[in-house]
Every structure is written in structure tokens, then in C-alpha cells.
């Protein structure tokens, strides 16, 4: 659940680490706060890291691969429907869907993984598989990539920012627990609000209709009413609480919280991203990377198109195209793309064959047998296509890539040892990337683009 201002202000002794988390998350069970703050996970060869941050664009609901990154115009109307064309990019031999006109000019900055597959057709279990790299149904609930990065690259590893190390723009999926067995300390902070509106009302940081002066007046009144605090000066618990209050107000009134204030950006920059929720979320993500936040997820809703698929694509794909293309260009121009992984996909693809019959009337269903991902930056090469599907986009015919393969490659670019152990409440031997079981295919890095 997103956290409100009251929970932020009372989160207590965790300081910056606990600032945006509920009080019950201030320390993991069985571990004192000082021990947690002093702890540092093993298996982090930072010198080998090429990437410092990740922007994950989650196409919530599952985007159709043949309308986006794996077009099949030769398959005919039953598969392509109204989107019958593929357009060339600025990389010879690479084509994308006809509505991705701006991304077509940026193909040298990204690679397309067309062999993604896991065979799962349910939202919850497919989301879990793609976000954790684990098969659903195990005895443990594993953490997602963002929480893993928060564990290894956040406060345990010396992260100093008041902005939490794992940010979700703007709403949590609710499909599974992102933090899994790592616990709520490593859960994301979901901003809420809508950066596409006139004011981005970040939950717990920005209040509607509240001026800075009124915030200052309320804080002053709070101090005047705090007779208990005045009666016991020097109390260590109260001093820690006061420090946390200072940090909270630094987010509300100081420079730290201004990372969410898009009025500081020039209007032409905001226009280039697109003045809509997704475009402005991409702009906020760039600003968060500039502040050193290691993991940002943009939960981009609306891709579960069982009905009115083509009408929806004509509205969503131009927004997606503009926002993502501008993000890649902006990161590149600012010298940030080389150190920032941009990872874009959903939980699965969609049925390549259009469901023309009632009640779908031109929709697409869930399809986990084959789908696509876009990756860029942070050590990933651009202008390469990994894997291929058959003529109708129904099955992977060359170089199948599992979620584990993709996630493991992202971890390695971040300098994380994929054999590092993770703490879990049952004391089991759990590794960052699950070793292959007997007879199973081993984790395969995306060496073609690393």
C-alpha cells in the first residue's frame, strides 16, 4: 500500500532508511536496527558494474509483440488486423511496428529480445515469473528485481539519499509481494498521484492545496504543542524521532522532494516526453536517476486488450513511442544511458491471431509462449535482435530467452554476483539466480548484447 504522510513522520528510528516505510518495517524480525544499518550483503563486485541504475517500464497487462517489437506483416489480416505494416529503423534489417515511428529512429540505442518465453497465461503467475525469474508455486515468495537491487544497492551498500532506493511510478501492481521474503524494508515506495496533471501529488510528500508556508506553520504549531519533548531534553529516542522529522520535512519542503516537481523542467522538455501520465513518468524517472536512485519502475497500465485492441493501440502506442524514445535520447545526451539499464516488457505477449469472434470482436488474449522485451543502456548493446519467433509470432523458433536469463543479465551488468546468497526467514540456501536443476537448461546470459 502507498504510505501517507502520517506513516512517513512516525516511522521513527530507521532514519532515512525507514522514512518512507511503516513502523512495523523499521527492522527485520530478529535483527536490531544498528545491526541492520551496519550490515552489508556479500557478493557485490562493484568494480565490475557497468550499470548504476535501472528504469523498468512494465507494460501492465501484456503488450502484443507483433504490434510492437516483432511485427509480422506477411502473416496477413487474421494476425495483423488493422496494423498491417512494419517500418524500418535506423539499424539495417531491424523493423518495428508501424506506430513506433520515433523509436524507429533510436534503434541503435536499444536491442530487441524476441525470444522471450515462459508458457504462462495468467496475469499473477506470469507477472511473478517475469519480475522474479522464478517459477510460481515454490514454497517461498521470492523478491522481485527492484527489491533485490534495493537490498544490494540501497542502504545496505551505503546509499545516502532520502528518496527511497526503489520507486514505483505511480501505483503498485498488486499481483504479488514485490519484496517477497526480504520483507517490507525492501518494498517499493509507490508515489501515487499523476505526473501528467498540473501538480504531481506524491503520496506523503505533496498535499493538494497546501502551500509551503502552511506546512511550516503546521510544523511550528506541532513543536509548540510538544510539551513532552521539552520536558525530557536529551532523551535519545526523542532525539532520533526529531532527526527523522527533519528528514521528512526535507522531503516535503527541502531540495530532496523537488525531484518530483516537474515545473522545474522547461516546457519544451515536458512536451517532448508527452504531457500524459506515461510521458511525464519517464521524465520523473530520468530525474530520479540523476539523483542516484538505483531502481525505478514505471507501471504503465492498459495493455490487457481483450476487446477494442486496435482502437487502444492507436491511442497507447504513440504515447509509449514518444515517451520511451525521448527517454532514451535524453539519457544519452546527458551521459546517463551508459550507466542506466532501460528494461521494457510486460508479463507476456498477446495471442498473435486476432480474436474476431464475439464477445472479443477484434481483441487479443494472453500469450506466454512468445513475447518480446526491449533493453537498452547500462552495458547492453544497441541495434541487435536476440531470438526469433515463427512466421505468425506464435512460438519461439530461435534462441529462447527465459525471464531468468534476462534478469540474470541485468544483475550482472549491475555488478551483482548471481551466485550470492539471499537471506530468508527459513534459513534456506537461496541464490540470487536459481541454479539449474538436474536436466534443466542453465541460466544463459544475453552475451550477444553484453
N, C-alpha and C positions, 0 to 999 in steps of 0.2 A: 504494500500500500504506500502511496506517496505520503511524505511526512509533512505535518503542519508546523507553523511557527512555534506553537507551544512545545511540541516534541523536540524541536531544534534547541530551544532555550533551556529545556530541563534535561538535556541528555547528559549533563554532568561531567564526570571525571575523565572522560575519554578525550577531552580537549578537541583538537581539530579532527582527530580520528573518529570521535563519537559525535561530532557536532550535528551531523545530519542523520543520525540513527536513533531509534528508540532507546530508552534507558535499559531495557532488558538486553540490548545488544552491546552494552558498554564493555563487556568482557566475555570471552568464550567460557562455557562451563568448565570449571576445574582449573582455570588459568587466571592468575591475578593480572590486574591491569598493567602494573610495571613490567611483569614478565612478558605480557603480550607486546607492549611497546618496544621492549628490548629484543624481542625475537626477530630472527631473520631466516627466511626459508633457505634451504640448501638447493644446490643445482641451478644457480643463476650465473652463467658465464657472461657477465655484462659486456666484456670486451668483444665478444663475438656478435653482439647485437647490431643489426643493421637498422632496425625499426625502433622507434621510441614510443609510438602511439598507434592506435587502431581506430579507424572510423568504420563501424559496421552499419551498412544500410540494409535493414531487414524488410524485405518485401512481404509484408504480413499477409498471409493467406495463400501465397504461392503464385508467382508470376508465370505466365506462359512463355516457355523458352523459344518457341518458334515464332512468336510475335516480337521477340526482343533480341536475344543474343545468338539464336540458332535458327535463322529463317529458312524455310523450305518452300520457296515459291513454286518449284516444279511439282510439288505434291498435289496441287490443284485446290479447287474451291472447298471441297469437303474438309480439308485440313487448314487452309489459309483463310477461308471466309472472305471478308472484305479487305484484309491486309494481304494483298497478293504480290507485293514487291519486296525485294531485298536491295539495299543500297550499298554501294562500295564505300569503303573507309579510306583514310589516308595511309593505310597499310595494304600493299598489293595482296589480293586474294582473300582478304577478310571482308565479309559483308555482315551487316546488321539489319534489323527490322526497319521498315520504311519510315517509321515515325521517330526514329532516333537520329535525327539529322545532325544535331550538334555533337553527340557522342561519336558520330562517324568521322568527325574532323579531329578527334582526340585519341584514335585507336592506337597510336604509337605510345600512349601513356598507360594503357591497360592491356591485360590479357584476358582471354575468354576460356573458361573451363567448361567445355560442352559435354564432358563425360560424367557429370555428377549423377550419382545413383545411390539409392538405399532401399527401394522397393516398398516403402511405407506410404500409405494413402490416407492416414488420419492426421489431422492438424496437430493434436497434442503430442503424439508419439514421434511424428516426423520433425516437429519443432525441437523436441528434446534431442533427437539424433543429430540434427544439423548444428544445434547450439552447443552440444557437449561432446560430440564424437563418440558417444556410447549407444549401444543398443538398449532400447527401453525394456523394462521388465527385470532388471538386475535387482539385487537386494538393497543396493544403495541408490540414493538420488544424487547423481553426480552434478558438480557445479558446471555452469556454462563458461564459455571462453572469457567473457567480461569479468566474472568473479575470479577466475584463475589469474587473469592479468592483474586484477586488483590485489590479490594475495601476494604475487611475486613482485609487482612493480609499484604497489601502493605504499602505505605507511610502514609496512614491514621492511621495505627496501629504502627507507629514507625519504619518501615523498613528503613534501613540506606544505603543499598547497592547502588552503582552506576549502577549495572546491573539491568534493569527493573524487577519488580516482576512477570511479565508474559511474558515468552519467547516462541516463536514458532520456532521449527526446522523443515524445513527451510522456507517453503512457506505457506502463508495463504490459506485456502480452497477457499475463495470467495463465499461460499454457502450462508452466511448470515453475518450480522454485529456481530462479537463476543462480542463487548461491549454493543450492544443494546442501551437502553435508558440511561445507565450510562454515555455514551459519550466517546470521544476518549481518555480521560485521562486514562481509564482503558482498552484500546485496547492493544493487544499483540504487542511486538516488534518481527517482523519476521526477522530472521538472514539473509535469502537468502544464497547464496553460497552452498557449498557441503563439509561437513566434511570428506567425503570419498576421496577427492582429496588431492594432496600433501600439499596445503595450504588452510585452511578454510577461504574463503573470506567473512567475516561477513560484511554485508552492513553497511557502515558508520564507521566501526572500522578498517577493514583491507583492504588495497588497493593493487591490483596486481602490482608487480614490484616496490613498494615503500619501500625504506629502512627507518629504524628509523632515521638515520642521515638526510635524505632528509626531513622527516617530521619535524624534529627540525629546519632545515634551513628555511623551509617554514614558520614555526611559527615565527621565529625571523624576517624574512622579513615582515611578517604581522604587527608585532609590530613597526618596523621601519617606515612603511607607515602610521601608525595610528596617524597622526598629530592631529586629532580632540581630541582623548583621552588624548594626552599630554597637549592640550590647556585648558582643563576643569578638572583639577585634583579635586578629592573629590566628583565628581558627583555620586550620589547613584545609578542611573540607569546604568551608565558605570561600576561602581564597581561590580554590580550584574552580568552584562554581562561578566566581566573579571573572576568572580568566576565560571560562567558556562563554559567559555572557559577552565579554569583549569581542571574542571571535565571532559570535553570532551577529553582533551589530556591525562588525567589519564586513560581513556578507550583506547585511541589509543596507547599510549606509556608506560603507567604505569602498575601496577600489576593487576588492575581490569580486563582489557581486555584480560589478559593472560589465563583467564578461557577457552577461545575458542582455545587456542594454544595447539593442541594435540601432538605437537612434545615434549612436556614436559612429556608425558606418555612413559613408557617403551614399546618397540616394541612388546614384547610378550603379554602385556595387550591389545594393539590395535589388535593384531592377534586373541586373544580370543574373542573379540567382533565381529570380522569380518571386514575386510578392504573394506567396502562398505558403501553407504550412510546411511542405517539404522543402521548398527552395530556401526559406529562411532557417529551417532546421539545419540545412547544410552549411549555411553561413555561421550559425551558432557553433556547429561542430568545428569549423575552421578556427574560430576564436578560442574554443576550449583547447584545441591542440596547441595554439600559440601560448596558452597559459600553462602548458605542461601536463594536461590531463591525459593519462595513458590509454583510457578506453572510453569511447563514446558510441552508443548505439542509437540510430535513428529508426524508430519503429514506424514504418511507412505503411499505413493501413490501406485496405481497399482492393486487394488483388484476388480475393476469393470470388471469382466471377462465374458462378454457376448460370447466371442469367445476364442478359444485356452485356455480354462480354465485349463486343466490338464497340459499342457506344462508350463503355467505360474506358477502353484502351485509348480511344481518340481524345479523351479528356486527361487521363492519367499519364500516358506515355510522353506527351510533350512537356509536362511539368517535371517528370522524372528526368527526361533528357536534358532539359535546361539546367536543373539544379545540380545534377551529377557532373555534367560536362564543365560547368562553371567551377564547381568544387575542385575538380582535377586540375583545371587551368590555374586557378587561384593558388592552390597548394604549390604547384610547380613554380609559378612566378615568385612566390615568397620563399622558395628554397626549402619547403617543408615536405614535398612529396617523397623525396628520397628517404625520409625517416618516418613516414606515415603510411601504414597499410590501409588501403581502402578496400573493403570486402563487401560485396553486394550479391545477395541472393535471398530466396525465401525458403520455406520448409520443403517444397517440392515444386515440380512443374505443373502443367495442366494437360488434360487429355489432348493430344495432338489432333485427333479427329473431333471436329466440332459437333456438339450435341444439338442437332437441328430440331429434333422431335420435342413435342410438349412433354413436360412443362418448361423445358430449358429454352427452347426457341432461340438457339444460337449461343449457348453457353459452353463452358469448358469445365470439366470435373477435375478431381485431384489426380496427380500422376507422379508417383515416386520412382518409376523405373528409369526415367531420364529427365534431367533438367540442367540448367546452366548457372554458372557463377561468374561474376566479373571481379578481378583482383588487380590492384594497382599499387605502386609505391612500396616503400619500406623494404626494398630488396627484390620485389617482384619485377621481372622484366615486362616491357610493354610490347605490343604488336604481335603476340603469339597466340595461337589457338591450341588448346590441350584437349585431346579426345575428340570423338565424333559420334554422332547418332546415325541411325539408318535413314533411308530416304524420306520417311514420314515423321522422324523425330520420336519414334516410339520406344526404341531400345538403344542402348549404348553398343556400338559396334567396334569401337577402338578406344583404348586407354580409359577404362572405367576408373572413376575417382570417388572414393567414399568421403563422407564428412570428416572422418578421422584423418585421411590423407591431407585434406585442405587445412584443417585445424592444426595438425602437427606441423605443417609447413609454416603457418603463421607463428606458432610458438617458437620455432627455430629462428625465424627472422627477428623475433623479439629477444633472442639470446637466451631462451629458456631451454633447459635440459629436459628433453621429452621423457627421460627415464627418472626424473626427480620424483621423490615420494611426496604424496599429499597427506596431510593429517585427516583422520576421520574418527568419529566417535567410537567405532568398533575396533580400532587399532589394526585394521587390515592393511596389507601391503598394496597400496593403491598408487599407481604411477600416473604421471601427467598424461601420457598417451598409453592406452592399454596395449600391452604386448600381444602379439598374435597367438591365439590358441593353437593347439595341435591341428594341423591341416588347414588352418585359416590363412588367408592372404595377409602378409605382413604390412604394416604401415609403410606407405610409399610416398616419399617426398615428391613435391612437384618440381623435380630437378630441371625440367625443361625451361622453367621460368624463374629459377632462383640463382 
